[in-house]
């Protein structure tokens, strides 16, 4: 029997979020879920609580309601339904929640057929009864387990609003011990796969597929996607995935955080007053378009940067830097002179890119990463926290480096290479290498 994972403060069981596709703008949405009697600590009044302000910030006015039994009366008074199939107890114990009864399954399916949408976070085979009581009514099943916290990679981010929605592009997201094998059934399509085993990590059933006017279904294969450290990590897109999925289900998005008359979903910088969608911070009138730049950041006149950058506090740039579209930088990032970064590059807090380095497109770097001078890295790289790539190293496409990795000076790393946590690489690695 495979145990699920080391229990952390905000680990859920299978989470089913049914999202009303019939929500009206200006209507304060109600989110419903299991109470403590049915869901244990996995209820809004316990470990689900950290998500409440995140959801309310994205969808203002949202309130939360709980029940021990799903029934049509309860569902008629909520817009969004959270259902957790793992019941967490005191001391970190975990067990499968009592599976949905036939009557509860019927109520949930009718809710979706009537225009609701469902976001379903399933887990590994330790929780099979609960998992499949939520997803089998939609023709989907999950089995097995993959350990080691594999990254999930989105196959084609722009292809679906769940991975290319109002809260940003989702290229990767972190899992813990996911289910190994997700069977799609006749109606679902895959959007992402696991880096270990290649199983499906994210699947959707689109609006209208199950019947005229029906909602959509989003299935994610691990509840650890919702852990607080993952949701709050800017180097991965777990938060964006959850919020885009809620928006996909048409949860109300009538917020205007900065009160500038532009809804957050359409605002190039939703936290800074800029009614004309001009540049923000200290960079008005600069050489590029829409930007969300912390006021502490000053951008060099010769910075060549693409559309839609988001740049955190105390980030610094050298001269001669070129950056593509959709750049994201955390706080205290350093990009030195003559660096080139492709499209869709994300840099975590305190990461440093030294002079003349080149990173391709669709690269995500964690916190406190150090890329030394004259390094060249290809497309779709994933680099973990506290990793160092020494001077003159060359990395191919689709390279994944874990946390605390060191790539030696002048080392050549081929395409499709994976290096696990804590490893020092001092000699060349051919294509397709996996360490350890």
GINOR-V998548 format. One record per residue. N is the residue number from 1. RES is the residue in one letter. SS is DSSP state (A for helix, B for strand, O for the rest). PSI is psi as a letter, one per 20 degrees, with the letter a starting at -180 (NA if undefined). Layout:
{{N:RES:SS:PSI} {N:RES:SS:PSI}}
This chain:
{{1:X:O:p} {2:X:O:o} {3:X:O:q} {4:X:O:g} {5:X:O:r} {6:X:O:p} {7:X:O:p} {8:X:O:r} {9:X:O:h} {10:X:O:l} {11:X:O:p} {12:X:O:r} {13:X:O:a} {14:X:O:p} {15:X:B:p} {16:X:B:o} {17:X:B:o} {18:X:B:p} {19:X:B:p} {20:X:B:p} {21:X:O:i} {22:X:O:j} {23:X:O:q} {24:X:O:p} {25:X:O:p} {26:X:O:i} {27:X:O:p} {28:X:O:o} {29:X:O:q} {30:X:B:p} {31:X:B:p} {32:X:B:q} {33:X:B:a} {34:X:B:q} {35:X:O:a} {36:X:A:h} {37:X:A:h} {38:X:A:h} {39:X:A:i} {40:X:B:c} {41:X:O:i} {42:X:O:m} {43:X:O:r} {44:X:O:h} {45:X:O:i} {46:X:O:d} {47:X:O:h} {48:X:O:i} {49:X:A:h} {50:X:A:h} {51:X:A:h} {52:X:A:g} {53:X:A:h} {54:X:A:g} {55:X:A:g} {56:X:A:h} {57:X:A:h} {58:X:A:h} {59:X:O:n} {60:X:O:q} {61:X:O:i} {62:X:O:p} {63:X:B:r} {64:X:B:p} {65:X:B:q} {66:X:B:q} {67:X:B:q} {68:X:O:i} {69:X:O:p} {70:X:O:p} {71:X:O:r} {72:X:A:h} {73:X:A:g} {74:X:A:g} {75:X:A:h} {76:X:O:i} {77:X:O:j} {78:X:O:q} {79:X:O:h} {80:X:B:p} {81:X:B:o} {82:X:B:p} {83:X:B:o} {84:X:B:p} {85:X:O:i} {86:X:B:p} {87:X:B:o} {88:X:B:p} {89:X:O:a} {90:X:A:q} {91:X:A:j} {92:X:A:j} {93:X:O:q} {94:X:B:q} {95:X:B:r} {96:X:B:p} {97:X:O:q} {98:X:O:p} {99:X:O:q} {100:X:O:p} {101:X:O:r} {102:X:A:h} {103:X:A:h} {104:X:A:h} {105:X:A:g} {106:X:A:g} {107:X:A:g} {108:X:A:g} {109:X:A:g} {110:X:A:h} {111:X:A:g} {112:X:A:g} {113:X:A:h} {114:X:O:j} {115:X:O:i} {116:X:B:q} {117:X:B:q} {118:X:B:p} {119:X:B:o} {120:X:B:o} {121:X:B:o} {122:X:O:r} {123:X:O:a} {124:X:O:a} {125:X:A:i} {126:X:A:h} {127:X:A:k} {128:X:A:g} {129:X:A:g} {130:X:A:g} {131:X:A:g} {132:X:A:i} {133:X:A:h} {134:X:A:h} {135:X:A:h} {136:X:A:h} {137:X:A:i} {138:X:A:j} {139:X:O:j} {140:X:O:q} {141:X:B:q} {142:X:B:q} {143:X:B:r} {144:X:O:a} {145:X:O:q} {146:X:O:p} {147:X:O:r} {148:X:O:j} {149:X:O:l} {150:X:O:q} {151:X:B:q} {152:X:B:p} {153:X:B:p} {154:X:B:p} {155:X:O:g} {156:X:O:n} {157:X:A:g} {158:X:A:i} {159:X:A:i} {160:X:O:q} {161:X:O:i} {162:X:O:h} {163:X:O:i} {164:X:B:m} {165:X:B:a} {166:X:O:i} {167:X:O:j} {168:X:B:r} {169:X:B:p} {170:X:O:o} {171:X:O:h} {172:X:B:q} {173:X:B:q} {174:X:B:p} {175:X:O:r} {176:X:O:e} {177:X:O:m} {178:X:O:r} {179:X:O:q} {180:X:O:h} {181:X:B:o} {182:X:B:p} {183:X:B:p} {184:X:O:h} {185:X:O:a} {186:X:O:i} {187:X:O:i} {188:X:O:q} {189:X:B:q} {190:X:B:p} {191:X:B:i} {192:X:B:q} {193:X:B:q} {194:X:B:q} {195:X:O:i} {196:X:O:p} {197:X:O:h} {198:X:O:j} {199:X:O:r} {200:X:B:p} {201:X:B:h} {202:X:B:p} {203:X:B:q} {204:X:B:q} {205:X:B:o} {206:X:O:r} {207:X:O:p} {208:X:O:i} {209:X:O:h} {210:X:O:i} {211:X:O:r} {212:X:O:p} {213:X:O:j} {214:X:O:q} {215:X:O:r} {216:X:O:r} {217:X:B:p} {218:X:B:p} {219:X:B:p} {220:X:B:p} {221:X:O:j} {222:X:O:p} {223:X:A:i} {224:X:A:i} {225:X:A:h} {226:X:A:j} {227:X:O:q} {228:X:A:g} {229:X:A:h} {230:X:A:g} {231:X:A:h} {232:X:O:j} {233:X:O:o} {234:X:O:i} {235:X:O:i} {236:X:O:r} {237:X:O:k} {238:X:A:g} {239:X:A:g} {240:X:A:h} {241:X:A:g} {242:X:A:g} {243:X:A:h} {244:X:A:h} {245:X:A:h} {246:X:A:g} {247:X:A:h} {248:X:A:h} {249:X:O:j} {250:X:O:k} {251:X:O:q} {252:X:O:p} {253:X:O:l} {254:X:O:k} {255:X:O:q} {256:X:O:n} {257:X:O:g} {258:X:O:j} {259:X:O:k} {260:X:O:j} {261:X:O:j} {262:X:O:p} {263:X:O:q} {264:X:A:h} {265:X:A:i} {266:X:A:i} {267:X:O:p} {268:X:O:i} {269:X:O:n} {270:X:O:i} {271:X:O:i} {272:X:O:p} {273:X:O:o} {274:X:O:m} {275:X:O:h} {276:X:O:j} {277:X:O:k} {278:X:O:r} {279:X:O:q} {280:X:O:r} {281:X:O:b} {282:X:O:k} {283:X:O:j} {284:X:O:p} {285:X:O:j} {286:X:O:a} {287:X:O:j} {288:X:O:r} {289:X:O:c} {290:X:O:p} {291:X:B:q} {292:X:B:n} {293:X:B:p} {294:X:O:p} {295:X:O:i} {296:X:O:i} {297:X:O:p} {298:X:O:p} {299:X:O:p} {300:X:O:q} {301:X:O:h} {302:X:O:j} {303:X:O:p} {304:X:B:o} {305:X:B:q} {306:X:O:a} {307:X:O:q} {308:X:O:k} {309:X:B:q} {310:X:B:o} {311:X:B:p} {312:X:O:r} {313:X:O:q} {314:X:O:k} {315:X:O:q} {316:X:B:q} {317:X:B:p} {318:X:O:a} {319:X:O:q} {320:X:O:k} {321:X:O:p} {322:X:B:p} {323:X:B:p} {324:X:O:a} {325:X:O:q} {326:X:O:k} {327:X:O:p} {328:X:B:p} {329:X:B:p} {330:X:O:b} {331:X:O:q} {332:X:O:k} {333:X:O:q} {334:X:B:p} {335:X:B:o} {336:X:O:a} {337:X:O:q} {338:X:O:k} {339:X:O:q} {340:X:B:p} {341:X:B:p} {342:X:O:a} {343:X:O:q} {344:X:O:l} {345:X:O:p} {346:X:B:p} {347:X:B:p} {348:X:O:r} {349:X:O:p} {350:X:O:j} {351:X:O:q} {352:X:B:p} {353:X:B:o} {354:X:O:r} {355:X:O:q} {356:X:O:j} {357:X:O:q} {358:X:B:p} {359:X:B:p} {360:X:O:a} {361:X:O:q} {362:X:O:l} {363:X:O:p} {364:X:B:p} {365:X:B:p} {366:X:O:b} {367:X:O:q} {368:X:O:k} {369:X:O:q} {370:X:B:o} {371:X:B:o} {372:X:O:r} {373:X:O:q} {374:X:O:j} {375:X:O:q} {376:X:B:p} {377:X:B:p} {378:X:O:a} {379:X:O:q} {380:X:O:l} {381:X:O:q} {382:X:B:o} {383:X:B:p} {384:X:O:r} {385:X:O:q} {386:X:O:k} {387:X:O:q} {388:X:B:p} {389:X:B:o} {390:X:O:r} {391:X:O:p} {392:X:O:j} {393:X:O:q} {394:X:B:p} {395:X:B:p} {396:X:O:a} {397:X:O:q} {398:X:O:l} {399:X:O:p} {400:X:B:p} {401:X:B:p} {402:X:O:a} {403:X:O:q} {404:X:O:k} {405:X:O:q} {406:X:B:p} {407:X:B:p} {408:X:O:r} {409:X:O:p} {410:X:O:j} {411:X:O:p} {412:X:B:p} {413:X:B:p} {414:X:O:a} {415:X:O:q} {416:X:O:l} {417:X:O:p} {418:X:B:p} {419:X:B:p} {420:X:O:r} {421:X:O:q} {422:X:O:j} {423:X:O:p} {424:X:B:p} {425:X:B:o} {426:X:O:i} {427:X:O:r} {428:X:O:q} {429:X:B:p} {430:X:O:r} {431:X:O:q} {432:X:O:j} {433:X:O:q} {434:X:B:p} {435:X:B:p} {436:X:O:NA}}
